[in-house]
């Protein structure tokens, strides 16, 4: 065997060991994300059923978290033509303080955060509006995540495409 092959073998073995060490934590995190997408998907179901919104969950690689790259579910809300999009992207499991996970909600220049506190039966997802963490770093915890937060983010993202809602209906 060549020294290059030996080096590659050693790195692959170490990677396998690290993945095994993190397997339980990664499984818990990806299951939490799946529950979150199911919850948000339920909130959006009337719009999806009416054919005016699409909600899709796909598994993609996550890089840049505090461990090896891994696969996790991402979600997208789009118009039926898939031209307009709001992405829900897992960002990290270990964030700051008591926060046990973060999802970036991305549309255009604005980014919001869904922050997870606790795990399993004790987990709570909270919403932090982009303007809040840009102007007030003390607002780390955000507010409990609600259906209204999700609907407002989608409306805020769509409004530049179609113009503001008119008072005259």
C-alpha positions as CSV (number, residue, x, y, z in Angstrom):
1,X,0.0,0.0,0.0
2,X,1.1,3.5,-0.7
3,X,1.4,6.2,2.0
4,X,-1.4,8.1,0.3
5,X,-3.7,5.1,0.6
6,X,-2.7,4.6,4.2
7,X,-3.5,8.2,5.0
8,X,-6.9,7.9,3.2
9,X,-7.7,4.7,5.1
10,X,-6.8,6.3,8.4
11,X,-9.0,9.3,7.7
12,X,-11.9,7.2,6.6
13,X,-11.7,5.1,9.7
14,X,-11.6,8.2,11.9
15,X,-14.6,9.6,10.1
16,X,-16.5,6.4,10.7
17,X,-15.6,6.5,14.4
18,X,-16.8,10.2,14.7
19,X,-20.0,9.4,12.8
20,X,-20.7,6.5,15.2
21,X,-20.0,8.7,18.2
22,X,-22.5,11.4,17.0
23,X,-25.1,8.9,15.6
24,X,-27.6,9.2,18.5
25,X,-27.4,13.0,18.7
26,X,-27.8,13.3,14.9
27,X,-30.7,10.9,14.9
28,X,-32.4,13.0,17.7
29,X,-31.8,16.2,15.8
30,X,-33.1,14.9,12.4
31,X,-36.2,13.4,14.1
32,X,-36.8,16.8,15.7
33,X,-36.6,18.5,12.3
34,X,-39.0,16.0,10.9
35,X,-41.5,16.8,13.7
36,X,-41.0,20.5,13.0
37,X,-41.7,20.1,9.3
38,X,-44.8,18.0,10.0
39,X,-46.1,20.7,12.4
40,X,-45.5,23.5,9.9
41,X,-46.8,21.4,7.1
42,X,-50.0,20.9,9.1
43,X,-50.4,24.7,9.5
44,X,-49.9,25.2,5.8
45,X,-52.2,22.3,4.8
46,X,-55.2,24.5,3.8
47,X,-53.1,26.5,1.4
48,X,-51.5,23.4,0.0
49,X,-54.9,21.7,-0.4
50,X,-56.2,24.8,-2.3
51,X,-53.2,24.5,-4.7
52,X,-51.8,27.9,-4.0
53,X,-48.8,26.9,-2.0
54,X,-46.3,23.9,-2.1
55,X,-44.6,22.5,0.9
56,X,-41.8,20.1,0.2
57,X,-39.4,18.3,2.5
58,X,-36.1,16.9,1.1
59,X,-33.0,15.4,2.6
60,X,-29.8,17.2,1.8
61,X,-26.3,17.4,3.2
62,X,-25.6,19.8,6.1
63,X,-22.1,21.2,6.3
64,X,-20.7,23.7,8.7
65,X,-22.3,22.4,11.8
66,X,-20.1,21.4,14.7
67,X,-19.5,17.9,13.4
68,X,-18.9,16.0,10.2
69,X,-21.3,16.7,7.3
70,X,-24.5,14.7,7.7
71,X,-27.9,14.3,6.0
72,X,-30.9,16.2,7.3
73,X,-34.4,17.2,6.2
74,X,-34.8,20.7,4.7
75,X,-38.1,22.3,3.8
76,X,-39.2,24.7,1.2
77,X,-42.5,26.7,0.8
78,X,-43.0,27.8,-2.9
79,X,-45.6,29.0,-5.2
80,X,-47.0,26.3,-7.6
81,X,-44.6,27.5,-10.3
82,X,-41.6,27.2,-7.9
83,X,-40.4,30.7,-8.8
84,X,-40.9,32.3,-5.3
85,X,-39.4,30.3,-2.4
86,X,-38.8,30.5,1.4
87,X,-36.3,27.9,2.5
88,X,-36.1,26.3,6.0
89,X,-32.5,25.1,6.4
90,X,-31.1,23.4,9.4
91,X,-28.0,25.4,10.5
92,X,-26.6,23.9,13.7
93,X,-27.4,21.7,16.6
94,X,-25.2,23.5,19.1
95,X,-25.7,27.3,19.0
96,X,-25.4,29.5,22.1
97,X,-26.4,29.0,25.7
98,X,-29.5,26.8,26.2
99,X,-30.3,26.7,22.5
100,X,-30.2,23.1,21.2
101,X,-30.6,23.8,17.5
102,X,-31.2,26.5,14.9
103,X,-33.0,26.5,11.5
104,X,-32.5,29.5,9.2
105,X,-35.6,30.7,7.4
106,X,-34.3,32.3,4.2
107,X,-35.9,34.6,1.7
108,X,-34.2,37.3,-0.3
109,X,-32.1,39.5,1.9
110,X,-34.0,38.6,5.1
111,X,-33.2,35.7,7.4
112,X,-35.2,34.6,10.4
113,X,-34.3,31.9,12.9
114,X,-36.3,29.0,14.4
115,X,-34.5,28.2,17.7
116,X,-34.9,24.9,19.6
117,X,-34.6,24.8,23.3
118,X,-34.6,21.4,25.1
119,X,-34.9,18.0,23.4
120,X,-37.4,15.2,22.9
121,X,-40.7,15.7,24.9
122,X,-39.2,18.9,26.5
123,X,-38.3,20.6,23.2
124,X,-39.7,24.0,22.4
125,X,-39.3,25.8,19.1
126,X,-39.1,29.6,19.1
127,X,-39.2,32.2,16.4
128,X,-36.7,35.1,16.1
129,X,-37.5,37.7,13.4
130,X,-34.6,38.9,11.4
131,X,-35.0,42.5,12.3
132,X,-34.9,41.6,16.0
133,X,-31.4,40.0,16.0
134,X,-30.0,42.7,13.7
135,X,-31.1,45.5,16.0
136,X,-31.3,43.8,19.5
137,X,-28.8,41.1,20.3
138,X,-30.7,40.6,23.6
139,X,-33.6,39.0,21.8
140,X,-31.8,35.7,21.4
141,X,-34.7,33.6,22.7
142,X,-37.4,34.9,20.4
143,X,-41.1,34.1,20.9
144,X,-42.8,30.7,21.0
145,X,-43.2,29.5,17.3
146,X,-46.8,29.9,16.1
147,X,-48.7,29.4,12.9
148,X,-49.0,33.2,12.6
149,X,-45.2,33.6,12.6
150,X,-44.9,31.2,9.6
151,X,-47.7,32.8,7.7
152,X,-46.3,36.3,8.3
153,X,-42.8,35.2,7.1
154,X,-44.4,33.7,3.9
155,X,-46.5,36.8,3.3
156,X,-43.5,39.1,3.9
157,X,-41.4,37.1,1.4
158,X,-44.2,37.2,-1.2
159,X,-45.3,40.8,-0.9
160,X,-42.3,42.3,-2.9
161,X,-43.3,40.0,-5.8
162,X,-47.0,41.0,-5.9
163,X,-47.2,44.4,-4.1
164,X,-48.7,45.2,-0.7
165,X,-52.3,44.2,0.1
166,X,-54.6,47.0,-0.8
167,X,-57.1,48.4,1.7
168,X,-59.8,48.6,-1.0
169,X,-59.7,44.8,-1.4
